[in-house]
């Protein structure tokens, strides 16, 4: 794992030494095992390296090959090494020690600009092709690692993070108002619909699933992979699907733990992280190593106010997994001094842009910090499992059956579903009918989200027309069901960019590589190819993973159909010592003319009036509170990083 940087002048202008050294100096805020630069004529490559895999220890990065006139700097872990070794006919004696960067270079030598589609893993890299006077690079399919650039095909600089690019004299620190408009107008967790843009006008990013080619004539972005969400795998029985799933998923988990150092797993009480943990602990046990798990729990004294179907403290389910799986060293973490409000400045410093996902921010950053202190180098997660391994919302599948007039199958399923869920037939039919009506009328939600964006700024930026052209309504009225959301995740790349931003930058800050086997390309392709009938059957939702983890997870977790974990229910309790400061800062933001140019002050005034009534615990999921804290996040970023 590395932070990479570089500058290329294809117009043959000399590159001042201070530019390359300045970028590398800006990377010194991150821990590193090594830092190197390579310079030749009009090209500078740099690498601020953290050694995670055995092959990366002592690795020469940047690496140059005189014979081929190629040089590479890479932030990469490649997982399909065995497949690539065979395709590239790599000598067997070299396979154990060949670094991933040189494997990428070999792939480029064989397949050229088509090489990224052969790579599976988390990666961002740049290759200088001296023979063709060309810079070529790519970012992995889901944007797990970031790759920013500034300039054009004549003079271009790139980096894993943003700040080093801002040290260059020709890169202006001007806000990208189109990005800000998207951020404020999009009602859900998305930042922007433009996968190339960033919060700064002068800085772009390579989108997920894309390569970048820079020559004297052009700068070109090319999408190198598309994920098929339609073709289906037909096997003979449930057992064959289960065995196929366990093979694909188990192999991915094994490959994601390629390190000689400590492996951790972020563990909740659910199926996704539980499945990752179950497979990982068994595999590590065979190697004589323990898995270290890290779990957020509410602060002492928390009184659960949430609905009876929700679990605010997942500790009993987590402990059930730990006891059943074995070979685990468990850590329960509450970070009592942290809150969504107290960590805002830390988050802005790390991720270099405004953010929306504040609810879980304090325990995510706290977990990274604690795990780093324990010497963890690979942290497994199941963050994307809802769209892959544990997908399968029964009501949405039943709605599809109803719309397609598959009524016999539907009623058989409902008869079993009501017993599994302990609910009534009439209620289930009412929900299905309501969902069907929404889909036919394109009115999929019964609520409207208040607009955080200043109406004049929205008009000036034409943002509503812009996001509608990508299928997003500013009032949240067309948020998709689970079927549509799944397609969006793999077909619309803007759903992928923000997750990679936080993962990359927190991993660099803590020298931990965040790895999600549920997001592995092979796992995703397999799960998308599995028919819906494998995900919802016999009244059971998320059926494939429930069946496949028999003997791996305890039934308390595996067959939990009634309760769902919910994080951060104690957030307002945590904020009580800072509540007056939060209220006062909200009022200041509303009065600040530099911020009110962007935000809807009338909406925020109304929200502040409601929130002033007191720090009630349910405010953490209240839209008025969300709007206020998001406006504070934006305000602090603008004042600290853009003015």
C-alpha positions, -999 to 999 in steps of 0.1 A, spaced: 0 0 0 14 33 -10 6 70 -16 19 76 -51 27 109 -68 42 121 -101 47 149 -126 50 146 -164 58 174 -189 51 161 -224 59 196 -237 95 189 -227 96 217 -202 120 209 -173 104 200 -140 118 221 -111 132 198 -84 111 217 -58 78 204 -74 85 167 -70 101 171 -36 73 194 -25 47 167 -33 67 141 -15 72 163 15 34 168 17 30 130 20 51 129 51 20 133 72 14 96 66 34 68 82 57 51 58 82 22 56 100 38 27 98 68 4 115 70 -29 116 91 -61 126 84 -97 133 111 -122 142 110 -159 141 139 -183 105 152 -182 90 127 -158 91 123 -120 75 94 -101 73 91 -63 61 65 -38 54 69 -1 52 32 7 36 11 35 45 -26 34 15 -48 38 21 -79 17 52 -101 20 62 -92 -15 61 -55 -8 87 -56 20 118 -38 7 101 -33 -27 117 -9 -51 90 17 -59 90 35 -82 104 7 -103 120 12 -137 130 -14 -163 157 0 -186 152 -26 -213 115 -20 -218 118 17 -211 89 14 -186 86 28 -151 58 23 -126 46 37 -93 17 18 -77 -7 17 -48 -19 -18 -53 -27 -53 -39 -34 -77 -68 -54 -107 -58 -55 -129 -89 -18 -134 -88 -19 -172 -96 -41 -166 -127 -18 -138 -139 13 -158 -133 -1 -185 -156 -13 -161 -183 20 -143 -183 41 -174 -180 61 -161 -150 89 -184 -139 78 -205 -108 109 -195 -88 99 -158 -92 63 -161 -82 67 -160 -44 87 -128 -44 75 -108 -74 59 -76 -61 24 -66 -74 38 -35 -91 61 -56 -113 32 -80 -120 12 -50 -132 41 -39 -154 43 -74 -170 6 -72 -176 11 -39 -194 39 -53 -215 16 -81 -227 -18 -64 -230 -10 -27 -232 -39 -3 -224 -62 -34 -221 -42 -46 -191 -64 -33 -162 -93 -55 -172 -71 -85 -163 -63 -72 -128 -84 -81 -98 -77 -63 -65 -75 -29 -50 -52 -7 -71 -43 27 -85 -11 29 -106 8 50 -132 32 37 -158 56 59 -177 61 43 -212 93 60 -224 93 42 -257 59 57 -267 63 89 -247 31 81 -229 17 81 -193 -8 53 -186 -26 45 -154 -58 30 -139 -80 27 -109 -97 -5 -98 -133 -14 -108 -150 0 -77 -127 29 -69 -113 13 -37 -81 34 -41 -81 70 -51 -62 87 -80 -63 124 -85 -47 146 -112 -43 182 -122 -33 198 -155 -36 186 -191 -18 165 -216 11 190 -218 18 192 -180 2 168 -157 6 159 -120 -11 131 -101 -13 118 -66 -32 94 -43 -44 123 -22 -53 160 -29 -30 181 -7 3 174 -25 -13 186 -58 -22 219 -41 15 225 -33 22 230 -71 22 267 -82 -1 261 -112 -29 244 -92 -54 269 -79 -73 262 -47 -107 274 -61 -139 256 -50 -157 236 -76 -192 250 -73 -207 223 -94 -195 197 -70 -208 218 -40 -242 221 -58 -244 183 -63 -233 177 -27 -261 199 -14 -288 189 -39 -285 151 -39 -308 139 -11 -290 106 -2 -253 98 7 -239 106 -28 -215 135 -32 -218 141 -69 -229 126 -102 -196 136 -119 -172 108 -113 -142 129 -126 -148 159 -104 -136 168 -69 -143 197 -45 -115 217 -62 -120 230 -97 -84 224 -108 -82 188 -95 -99 158 -112 -100 121 -104 -97 90 -125 -132 74 -121 -136 38 -109 -133 12 -137 -113 37 -158 -78 40 -172 -61 73 -181 -38 78 -211 -17 109 -215 2 116 -247 14 147 -265 -19 149 -284 -45 141 -257 -56 132 -222 -81 103 -224 -102 84 -199 -114 50 -209 -138 27 -191 -122 -8 -192 -148 -30 -174 -186 -33 -173 -203 -56 -149 -231 -78 -163 -262 -76 -140 -285 -96 -163 -270 -130 -172 -278 -158 -148 -260 -190 -137 -281 -221 -138 -271 -249 -115 -290 -281 -106 -297 -276 -69 -295 -254 -38 -265 -274 -27 -246 -266 -59 -252 -229 -55 -241 -231 -19 -209 -249 -27 -201 -226 -56 -207 -196 -33 -184 -210 -6 -156 -217 -30 -157 -182 -46 -162 -163 -14 -138 -184 6 -110 -180 -19 -115 -142 -19 -113 -141 19 -81 -161 18 -65 -139 -8 -75 -107 10 -54 -118 40 -21 -119 21 1 -105 48 27 -118 74 14 -93 99 -18 -91 120 -52 -94 104 -83 -78 118 -120 -78 110 -146 -52 116 -174 -73 132 -210 -64 138 -238 -87 148 -250 -93 112 -244 -116 83 -220 -97 62 -191 -90 86 -200 -123 104 -195 -143 72 -162 -126 65 -151 -132 100 -162 -168 100 -143 -177 68 -113 -157 78 -109 -171 114 -110 -207 101 -84 -200 74 -61 -181 98 -64 -210 123 -50 -233 97 -20 -210 94 -15 -208 132 -27 -172 134 -55 -155 153 -81 -131 138 -85 -98 157 -120 -85 156 -131 -49 164 -167 -40 172 -184 -7 181 -208 -8 211 -227 21 227 -213 40 257 -219 29 292 -253 42 305 -269 41 271 -307 34 274 -320 18 242 -348 40 228 -350 24 194 -378 2 180 -380 -33 193 -370 -47 158 -337 -28 161 -306 -37 180 -286 -7 191 -262 -28 211 -252 -58 190 -228 -72 216 -249 -104 223 -249 -113 186 -213 -104 182 -203 -125 211 -224 -154 197 -203 -152 165 -170 -149 184 -178 -179 206 -191 -201 178 -164 -193 152 -134 -194 176 -98 -184 170 -108 -148 176 -93 -121 198 -123 -97 203 -123 -60 210 -154 -41 221 -149 -4 215 -172 26 225 -149 57 222 -168 75 250 -151 108 244 -160 110 207 -191 120 188 -202 129 152 -196 166 162 -162 162 179 -145 145 151 -155 168 122 -121 185 120 -103 152 121 -124 138 93 -120 169 71 -82 167 76 -81 131 65 -106 129 36 -99 164 22 -135 172 13 -169 176 29 -188 144 38 -223 132 46 -219 100 65 -213 116 99 -235 93 120 -208 65 121 -178 88 117 -166 88 153 -164 50 157 -150 44 122 -121 67 128 -117 55 164 -116 19 152 -89 27 127 -69 44 154 -72 16 179 -65 -12 154 -34 7 142 -21 8 178 -26 -30 180 -4 -35 149 -32 -45 125 -22 -42 88 -52 -58 70 -87 -50 82 -114 -71 67 -149 -57 63 -183 -67 48 -193 -32 39 -206 -41 4 -223 -73 13 -258 -59 10 -253 -57 -28 -235 -90 -32 -233 -119 -7 -263 -110 15 -286 -95 -11 -322 -105 -12 -351 -83 1 -381 -106 2 -408 -78 -2 -391 -64 -33 -388 -98 -49 -424 -105 -40 -434 -72 -56 -417 -83 -88 -436 -116 -87 -468 -98 -83 -461 -74 -112 -452 -104 -134 -484 -123 -125 -465 -151 -109 -492 -154 -83 -491 -191 -74 -454 -188 -66 -460 -156 -48 -487 -169 -25 -467 -200 -17 -438 -177 -6 -461 -154 14 -475 -184 33 -440 -193 44 -428 -157 49 -454 -149 74 -443 -178 96 -406 -169 93 -412 -132 101 -441 -137 125 -463 -112 107 -498 -113 91 -507 -121 55 -529 -90 51 -501 -67 62 -476 -83 37 -501 -80 8 -508 -44 17 -470 -36 15 -467 -54 -18 -497 -36 -32 -483 -3 -21 -449 -10 -36 -465 -20 -69 -486 12 -70 -455 33 -64 -435 16 -92 -464 20 -117 -468 57 -108 -430 64 -103 -439 77 -69 -418 55 -48 -416 75 -16 -442 90 7 -419 118 19 -399 147 6 -365 157 18 -361 194 26 -337 212 2 -304 221 18 -292 240 -13 -299 278 -17 -326 280 -44 -307 308 -61 -275 288 -61 -294 258 -74 -308 279 -103 -274 293 -111 -258 259 -112 -287 242 -130 -282 214 -105 -317 199 -104 -318 193 -141 -283 179 -139 -290 153 -112 -324 144 -128 -306 135 -160 -288 108 -139 -321 95 -124 -320 114 -91 -348 136 -79 -338 164 -54 -368 156 -31 -359 120 -27 -392 109 -44 -376 83 -67 -351 65 -44 -350 29 -57 -360 -3 -40 -333 -29 -32 -334 -43 -68 -328 -8 -84 -303 1 -57 -282 -30 -66 -282 -22 -103 -272 13 -95 -242 2 -74 -227 -17 -103 -239 3 -133 -237 39 -121 -201 46 -111 -209 77 -90 -223 54 -63 -187 42 -58 -165 72 -54 -171 84 -18 -165 50 -2 -131 47 -18 -122 82 -6 -126 75 30 -112 39 28 -80 51 10 -73 80 32 -80 65 66 -60 35 56 -30 57 47 -33 77 79 -33 45 100 -11 22 79 -40 -3 76 -54 -17 43 -91 -19 45 -102 -50 25 -137 -61 16 -141 -96 2 -178 -89 -4 -167 -64 -30 -143 -87 -48 -150 -86 -85 -152 -124 -88 -176 -125 -58 -197 -97 -72 -199 -113 -107 -209 -146 -91 -235 -131 -69 -250 -111 -97 -253 -142 -118 -273 -161 -92 -310 -162 -98 -333 -142 -75 -349 -175 -64 -317 -184 -46 -318 -152 -26 -354 -154 -15 -370 -188 -10 -393 -207 14 -402 -173 30 -365 -166 38 -348 -134 27 -310 -133 21 -314 -170 17 -281 -179 -1 -258 -166 26 -280 -180 54 -278 -215 39 -241 -212 29 -230 -203 64 -245 -233 82 -217 -246 104 -198 -213 100 -221 -189 119 -243 -195 149 -280 -199 142 -287 -169 165 -270 -147 138 -275 -169 107 -313 -173 112 -320 -139 127 -351 -128 107 -366 -104 132 -340 -80 144 -316 -56 126 -286 -39 140 -285 -1 141 -253 19 148 -248 52 165 -281 53 184 -261 69 213 -247 97 192 -269 125 207 -260 113 242 -223 117 232 -230 152 220 -246 165 252 -213 181 265 -210 200 232 -247 206 226 -246 244 232 -215 247 209 -234 227 182 -265 250 185 -243 281 184 -223 270 155 -254 261 135 -267 297 141 -233 311 130 -234 291 98 -268 304 89 -256 340 95 -223 336 76 -227 352 41 -199 331 27 -218 300 35 -254 312 30 -245 318 -6 -247 280 -9 -272 268 17 -309 273 22 -310 295 53 -348 294 56 -348 256 58 -319 256 83 -336 283 105 -367 260 107 -345 230 115 -326 249 142 -359 259 158 -368 223 161 -335 210 173 -332 238 199 -360 220 218 -334 196 233 -309 168 227 -334 140 223 -317 107 213 -339 101 182 -325 133 166 -296 114 152 -319 100 125 -339 132 122 -337 152 89 -335 186 107 -304 174 126 -288 159 95 -292 192 76 -276 213 104 -246 191 109 -240 187 72 -241 225 68 -215 227 97 -193 202 79 -195 222 46 -189 255 64 -158 243 83 -143 228 51 -148 261 31 -134 283 59 -104 261 66 -95 246 32 -109 268 5 -107 305 16 
